[in-house]
Amino acid sequence: MAVEPVREPPGRSLVSRLRRNVDARPHFVVCGADALVYTVAEELSNAGHRIRLTVIVPAKLRADVPDLAALRGVRVIRADRLDERTFRSAGLAGAAALALVMPDDVVNLHAALCAQAVEPDLRLVIRMFNTGLGYGVRRLFADCAVLSDAAMAAPAFVAASLGEVAPTHVRLAGRTLFVARREDVLAEHVVCALTAADGAGRVEVLPAEPPPDARRPTDLVLAEATGRPAGQAVAAQRLVRARRRRRPMRVMGRALRAALSRKLGIAVLATLVITVLSGAVLVHADKVNGFWKSIYMTLLTVVGSSDVEMDRNGVAQAAQLVLTIAGLALLPLITAAVVEGMVNARLALSSGKAAARHEDHIVVVGLGNVGTRVLRQLVDLGLQVVAIDRKADARGAKAAEQLGVPFIVGDAAREETLRAASIATSKALVVVSTDDVTNLQAALNARAVRPDLRVVLRLFDDDFAQRVQTAFSITSSRSVSRLAAPAFAAAMLDRDVLATIPVDRHALLVAGVQVYPGAPLDGAVLSQADRPLSVRVIGLAAAGSEWVDWAPDPRRVLAAGDRVMVVARRAGLRALVEQATPPQEPALADEPG
C-alpha cells in the first residue's frame, strides 16, 4: 500500500533510492580541503546513525588535517576536481546528502551544480563565506542549507573577548530565544536550564530545573529575548563609557610618546627644564616685575637677542649665559622633534603600523574569514580595535581600512609586533589566525607582557585547545571547525534541527520532532519526551496548528501530527526521533534474493 509522501516519517523518502543499492544504509558524502572536512566527517561517524560515509579531499591535503582514514567506516577518495566524473565515482547517485565544505565559495557553488546533475533529489549543505552569495545560492536548489563556519564561530570569539556568554539567538514561531547567564535574565523569562553545577564541582548539561536555593547566578539558561541588550552589548557599552572618561592629559602624554623617540624626548625635556630654571634666576636677579616682562626677557635671551651687560651681577650674567646656550640647543631639538614626528607618521602610513598608543582596545590577530567577522562585530559594538596580520593583502585588510581600524603588518608571534599594537594597555587579545604555532606563541608573548590580559585563542584540535587553556591559563581557547561541525552534521542528518547552541565544549540542538502514527510517543504523555541531561521539552505545536504552546502541560497526551519543540544532545535527539517514528519495515535490500 502506497504511503502519501507528506506523511512519510524521516528516512522513508529515501526508500525508493535505497532499493537499488546493495547497502541499504543512507549514503552521505563530504567534500573539503581543510580542518572542517575532518571535524564534519568525525561528527557524522560518531553520530550513532547507521550510515555510509564518503569523504572527497584533494590529493595533497593540508598537513594539519588528521588522517581521515582513521575514522570508523569512512571511505576516502582523493580528487583535485569536484566534477560529475568525481561524484559518479564516489557513488553520489542515490546518496542522501552532500556537504560541500571547501574553503572557496566559487568551488562549492560549481560542485553543487555538478552534484545536482548527478542526483537531482540530493540534500545539499554548502559552506559559504559570502552571505550575500549564500542567499542567492539557496534559491537555486530545492533542498539546500547554506552555512558559514566563520559566521557561527565569530560571535563566540567576540563574546569571549568581552568575558560574556556567546550570543546565540534562535527564532522560533515568533519568539526569539538566546543563551544567557541566569543572573542576567528575570526568572519568568527562563525557558530551560542549559548548564548547572552539581555541587561536586562538575557541570551538568541540560539538567532538570534546580530548586531556587540551588540555582547559581553563573548557570547558563535559554531565555526569551524581551528587548533588553545582550550581555556582550552591555560589556561593550561599559568599555566605551570608560574610554570616554579618560583624562585628557593622559591622551596628550600618549600622543607625545608616539611622536618622539625616548632619547629625543629626554633631550627636549631636559633643555626645557634648564631654560625655565635659568629664566627664573635671571628674572629674579634683575628684579623684573610683572609676568609678561619676565616672559619677554626670557624668550629674547633664549633666541640670542640679549646684549652683553658688564654691569650685571655675577648670578644674572651666569643665568644669561646658560639661558643663551640652552636656547642654541633648544631650537634644533624642536626642529628635530617636528621632523621625526612627520617621518614617523609617514612610515606608519606606508607600512601599516600603528604609531599611536591605544588603551582599552582589543587586538585581533589574523584577518581571515573568522578574524574579519570578529573585527566587524567588535567595531559594530563601538569598541576600539587594532588588527595584526602577516600579509598586507589579507582578506580583512580592506575592511580594516574602511572601518578606520589601525592595521599592523607583521608576525604576531614576535613581541615587538604586539608592543606596536599597545598590547600592554589593551583590554583583550583575540588570536584567530590559521597557524596554531603563531597563535600559541602570540598568546604566550602577550601574557609575558601583561599577565592579567584576557586572551582568546583559536586552535584547530579541540582537545589540544582545552589542554592549552588549562596549562597556560588562557582565558578561552576554541576550535572553529569544532564549533561549526555540529551544525553541518545536523543539517545533513536531522532536517528537523532548527539551530545549534554551543555551550562550553558541547553542541546542543534545537529541533522540532513530529509524532507519527503508530510511534511509541503516539498516545503517550508529553513528560515521556522530556529526559534531563539528554532532552528538554520547551514547547508543543498541536497537529495542524502553527501556534506553539511554550508552557505545555507535561500530562498532555500526544497525538499523531503533534510537533514537540526540544533542546537536546545528539544522542538524546536520535532516541526521541526513534520514539516519534513507527518501527520501519525491513528494507528490500536486506531480504533474501
Solvent accessible surface area in square Angstrom, and as a share of the most:
residue,aa,sasa,rsa
1,M,237,1.06
2,A,97,0.75
3,V,85,0.49
4,E,96,0.43
5,P,109,0.68
6,V,131,0.75
7,R,163,0.59
8,E,43,0.19
9,P,10,0.06
10,P,60,0.38
11,G,36,0.35
12,R,57,0.21
13,S,71,0.46
14,L,19,0.09
15,V,50,0.29
16,S,76,0.49
17,R,25,0.09
18,L,22,0.11
19,R,127,0.46
20,R,148,0.54
21,N,31,0.16
22,V,150,0.86
23,D,47,0.24
24,A,20,0.16
25,R,80,0.29
26,P,35,0.22
27,H,5,0.02
28,F,12,0.05
29,V,0,0.00
30,V,0,0.00
31,C,0,0.00
32,G,0,0.00
33,A,16,0.12
34,D,18,0.09
35,A,20,0.16
36,L,3,0.02
37,V,0,0.00
38,Y,31,0.12
39,T,2,0.01
40,V,0,0.00
41,A,0,0.00
42,E,36,0.16
43,E,34,0.15
44,L,1,0.00
45,S,15,0.10
46,N,96,0.49
47,A,2,0.02
48,G,45,0.44
49,H,58,0.26
50,R,183,0.67
51,I,21,0.11
52,R,64,0.23
53,L,7,0.03
54,T,3,0.02
55,V,0,0.00
56,I,2,0.01
57,V,2,0.01
58,P,27,0.17
59,A,55,0.43
60,K,188,0.80
61,L,41,0.21
62,R,110,0.40
63,A,111,0.86
64,D,62,0.32
65,V,15,0.08
66,P,48,0.30
67,D,94,0.49
68,L,6,0.03
69,A,72,0.56
70,A,84,0.65
71,L,21,0.10
72,R,175,0.64
73,G,67,0.64
74,V,21,0.12
75,R,120,0.44
76,V,45,0.26
77,I,32,0.16
78,R,133,0.49
79,A,23,0.18
80,D,115,0.60
81,R,150,0.55
82,L,16,0.08
83,D,33,0.17
84,E,69,0.31
85,R,205,0.75
86,T,16,0.09
87,F,0,0.00
88,R,136,0.50
89,S,71,0.46
90,A,0,0.00
91,G,32,0.31
92,L,0,0.00
93,A,51,0.39
94,G,3,0.03
95,A,0,0.00
96,A,5,0.04
97,A,1,0.01
98,L,0,0.00
99,A,0,0.00
100,L,0,0.00
101,V,0,0.00
102,M,30,0.13
103,P,67,0.42
104,D,66,0.34
105,D,24,0.12
106,V,105,0.60
107,V,59,0.34
108,N,0,0.00
109,L,38,0.19
110,H,77,0.34
111,A,0,0.00
112,A,0,0.00
113,L,89,0.44
114,C,18,0.11
115,A,0,0.00
116,Q,62,0.27
117,A,59,0.46
118,V,13,0.08
119,E,10,0.04
120,P,95,0.60
121,D,96,0.50
122,L,8,0.04
123,R,31,0.11
124,L,4,0.02
125,V,0,0.00
126,I,0,0.00
127,R,22,0.08
128,M,2,0.01
129,F,43,0.18
130,N,77,0.40
131,T,62,0.36
132,G,50,0.48
133,L,67,0.33
134,G,1,0.01
135,Y,130,0.50
136,G,25,0.24
137,V,1,0.01
138,R,91,0.33
139,R,193,0.71
140,L,105,0.52
141,F,13,0.05
142,A,114,0.88
143,D,39,0.20
144,C,18,0.11
145,A,17,0.13
146,V,17,0.10
147,L,41,0.20
148,S,12,0.08
149,D,12,0.06
150,A,1,0.00
151,A,34,0.27
152,M,56,0.25
153,A,0,0.00
154,A,0,0.00
155,P,30,0.19
156,A,14,0.11
157,F,1,0.00
158,V,3,0.01
159,A,1,0.01
160,A,18,0.14
161,S,1,0.01
162,L,18,0.09
163,G,22,0.22
164,E,30,0.14
165,V,25,0.14
166,A,22,0.17
167,P,27,0.17
168,T,19,0.11
169,H,96,0.43
170,V,7,0.04
171,R,163,0.60
172,L,7,0.04
173,A,66,0.51
174,G,60,0.57
175,R,41,0.15
176,T,34,0.20
177,L,0,0.00
178,F,30,0.13
179,V,9,0.05
180,A,7,0.05
181,R,60,0.22
182,R,28,0.10
183,E,107,0.48
184,D,58,0.30
185,V,20,0.12
186,L,92,0.46
187,A,76,0.59
188,E,130,0.58
189,H,40,0.18
190,V,30,0.17
191,V,34,0.19
192,C,5,0.03
193,A,0,0.00
194,L,0,0.00
195,T,12,0.07
196,A,8,0.06
197,A,37,0.29
198,D,50,0.26
199,G,65,0.63
200,A,67,0.52
201,G,74,0.71
202,R,158,0.58
203,V,100,0.57
204,E,63,0.28
205,V,9,0.05
206,L,0,0.00
207,P,6,0.04
208,A,53,0.41
209,E,70,0.31
210,P,18,0.11
211,P,80,0.50
212,P,105,0.66
213,D,132,0.68
214,A,51,0.40
215,R,84,0.31
216,R,119,0.43
217,P,76,0.48
218,T,91,0.53
219,D,8,0.04
220,L,30,0.15
221,V,0,0.00
222,L,1,0.00
223,A,0,0.00
224,E,50,0.22
225,A,38,0.29
226,T,67,0.39
227,G,78,0.75
228,R,138,0.50
229,P,81,0.51
230,A,22,0.17
231,G,27,0.26
232,Q,24,0.11
233,A,21,0.16
234,V,52,0.30
235,A,5,0.04
236,A,1,0.00
237,Q,83,0.37
238,R,122,0.45
239,L,16,0.08
240,V,17,0.10
241,R,112,0.41
242,A,36,0.28
243,R,34,0.12
244,R,191,0.70
245,R,170,0.62
246,R,60,0.22
247,R,153,0.56
248,P,97,0.61
249,M,140,0.63
250,R,102,0.37
251,V,69,0.39
252,M,112,0.50
253,G,22,0.21
254,R,22,0.08
255,A,61,0.47
256,L,112,0.56
257,R,147,0.54
258,A,21,0.16
259,A,37,0.28
260,L,39,0.19
261,S,48,0.31
262,R,199,0.73
263,K,173,0.73
264,L,28,0.14
265,G,20,0.20
266,I,97,0.49
267,A,35,0.27
268,V,20,0.12
269,L,115,0.57
270,A,49,0.38
271,T,14,0.08
272,L,75,0.37
273,V,73,0.42
274,I,83,0.42
275,T,13,0.07
276,V,101,0.58
277,L,111,0.55
278,S,11,0.07
279,G,3,0.03
280,A,61,0.47
281,V,66,0.38
282,L,0,0.00
283,V,22,0.13
284,H,152,0.68
285,A,22,0.17
286,D,44,0.23
287,K,169,0.72
288,V,32,0.18
289,N,124,0.64
290,G,50,0.48
291,F,164,0.68
292,W,175,0.62
293,K,126,0.53
294,S,21,0.14
295,I,61,0.31
296,Y,120,0.46
297,M,46,0.21
298,T,20,0.12
299,L,104,0.52
300,L,65,0.32
301,T,3,0.02
302,V,9,0.05
303,V,85,0.49
304,G,45,0.43
305,S,66,0.43
306,S,41,0.26
307,D,109,0.56
308,V,130,0.75
309,E,76,0.34
310,M,153,0.68
311,D,148,0.77
312,R,39,0.14
313,N,82,0.42
314,G,53,0.51
315,V,93,0.53
316,A,0,0.00
317,Q,64,0.28
318,A,54,0.42
319,A,7,0.06
320,Q,21,0.10
321,L,111,0.55
322,V,65,0.37
323,L,0,0.00
324,T,36,0.21
325,I,101,0.52
326,A,8,0.06
327,G,1,0.01
328,L,120,0.60
329,A,47,0.36
330,L,13,0.07
331,L,92,0.46
332,P,78,0.49
333,L,38,0.19
334,I,78,0.40
335,T,82,0.48
336,A,43,0.33
337,A,16,0.12
338,V,86,0.50
339,V,80,0.46
340,E,45,0.20
341,G,19,0.19
342,M,123,0.55
343,V,73,0.42
344,N,45,0.23
345,A,50,0.39
346,R,182,0.66
347,L,107,0.53
348,A,17,0.13
349,L,152,0.75
350,S,93,0.60
351,S,51,0.33
352,G,25,0.24
353,K,104,0.44
354,A,14,0.11
355,A,39,0.30
356,A,51,0.40
357,R,106,0.39
358,H,30,0.13
359,E,21,0.10
360,D,38,0.20
361,H,1,0.00
362,I,1,0.00
363,V,0,0.00
364,V,0,0.00
365,V,4,0.02
366,G,4,0.04
367,L,1,0.00
368,G,30,0.29
369,N,36,0.19
370,V,4,0.02
371,G,0,0.00
372,T,10,0.06
373,R,47,0.17
374,V,0,0.00
375,L,0,0.00
376,R,105,0.38
377,Q,54,0.24
378,L,0,0.00
379,V,38,0.22
380,D,119,0.62
381,L,47,0.23
382,G,35,0.34
383,L,10,0.05
384,Q,64,0.28
385,V,6,0.03
386,V,1,0.00
387,A,0,0.00
388,I,0,0.00
389,D,20,0.10
390,R,134,0.49
391,K,133,0.56
392,A,69,0.54
393,D,121,0.63
394,A,15,0.12
395,R,135,0.49
396,G,0,0.00
397,A,16,0.12
398,K,141,0.60
399,A,5,0.04
400,A,0,0.00
401,E,137,0.61
402,Q,122,0.54
403,L,64,0.32
404,G,63,0.60
405,V,13,0.07
406,P,41,0.26
407,F,32,0.13
408,I,1,0.01
409,V,41,0.23
410,G,21,0.20
411,D,40,0.21
412,A,2,0.01
413,A,20,0.16
414,R,138,0.50
415,E,64,0.29
416,E,95,0.42
417,T,14,0.08
418,L,0,0.00
419,R,122,0.45
420,A,27,0.21
421,A,0,0.00
422,S,8,0.05
423,I,0,0.00
424,A,51,0.40
425,T,57,0.33
426,S,1,0.01
427,K,90,0.38
428,A,0,0.00
429,L,0,0.00
430,V,0,0.00
431,V,0,0.00
432,V,2,0.01
433,S,23,0.15
434,T,88,0.51
435,D,55,0.28
436,D,44,0.23
437,V,118,0.68
438,T,9,0.05
439,N,0,0.00
440,L,34,0.17
441,Q,76,0.34
442,A,0,0.00
443,A,0,0.00
444,L,58,0.29
445,N,23,0.12
446,A,0,0.00
447,R,44,0.16
448,A,77,0.60
449,V,28,0.16
450,R,62,0.23
451,P,105,0.66
452,D,111,0.57
453,L,1,0.00
454,R,84,0.31
455,V,0,0.00
456,V,0,0.00
457,L,0,0.00
458,R,46,0.17
459,L,0,0.00
460,F,34,0.14
461,D,61,0.31
462,D,28,0.14
463,D,77,0.40
464,F,82,0.34
465,A,0,0.00
466,Q,91,0.41
467,R,160,0.59
468,V,3,0.02
469,Q,53,0.24
470,T,110,0.64
471,A,78,0.61
472,F,88,0.37
473,S,78,0.50
474,I,6,0.03
475,T,47,0.27
476,S,10,0.06
477,S,0,0.00
478,R,44,0.16
479,S,1,0.00
480,V,6,0.03
481,S,8,0.05
482,R,65,0.24
483,L,30,0.15
484,A,0,0.00
485,A,0,0.00
486,P,8,0.05
487,A,11,0.08
488,F,0,0.00
489,A,0,0.00
490,A,1,0.01
491,A,14,0.11
492,M,6,0.03
493,L,27,0.13
494,D,19,0.10
495,R,126,0.46
496,D,39,0.20
497,V,25,0.15
498,L,83,0.41
499,A,26,0.20
500,T,28,0.16
501,I,0,0.00
502,P,38,0.24
503,V,1,0.00
504,D,91,0.47
505,R,57,0.21
506,H,71,0.32
507,A,33,0.26
508,L,1,0.00
509,L,2,0.01
510,V,1,0.00
511,A,0,0.00
512,G,0,0.00
513,V,4,0.02
514,Q,60,0.27
515,V,0,0.00
516,Y,25,0.10
517,P,85,0.53
518,G,57,0.55
519,A,5,0.04
520,P,83,0.52
521,L,1,0.00
522,D,53,0.27
523,G,51,0.49
524,A,13,0.10
525,V,51,0.29
526,L,5,0.02
527,S,53,0.34
528,Q,97,0.43
529,A,0,0.00
530,D,39,0.20
531,R,73,0.27
532,P,67,0.42
533,L,88,0.44
534,S,27,0.17
535,V,0,0.00
536,R,33,0.12
537,V,25,0.14
538,I,5,0.03
539,G,0,0.00
540,L,3,0.01
541,A,7,0.05
542,A,40,0.31
543,A,52,0.40
544,G,94,0.90
545,S,46,0.29
546,E,164,0.73
547,W,178,0.63
548,V,11,0.06
549,D,37,0.19
550,W,57,0.20
551,A,89,0.69
552,P,25,0.16
553,D,62,0.32
554,P,77,0.48
555,R,186,0.68
556,R,91,0.33
557,V,87,0.50
558,L,1,0.01
559,A,51,0.40
560,A,38,0.29
561,G,23,0.23
562,D,3,0.01
563,R,75,0.27
564,V,1,0.00
565,M,10,0.05
566,V,0,0.00
567,V,0,0.00
568,A,0,0.00
569,R,82,0.30
570,R,34,0.12
571,A,61,0.47
572,G,4,0.04
573,L,4,0.02
574,R,62,0.23
575,A,40,0.31
576,L,0,0.00
577,V,38,0.22
578,E,113,0.51
579,Q,50,0.22
580,A,1,0.01
581,T,16,0.09
582,P,25,0.15
583,P,111,0.70
584,Q,101,0.45
585,E,146,0.65
586,P,105,0.66
587,A,40,0.31
588,L,91,0.45
589,A,37,0.29
590,D,102,0.53
591,E,87,0.39
592,P,132,0.83
593,G,130,1.25
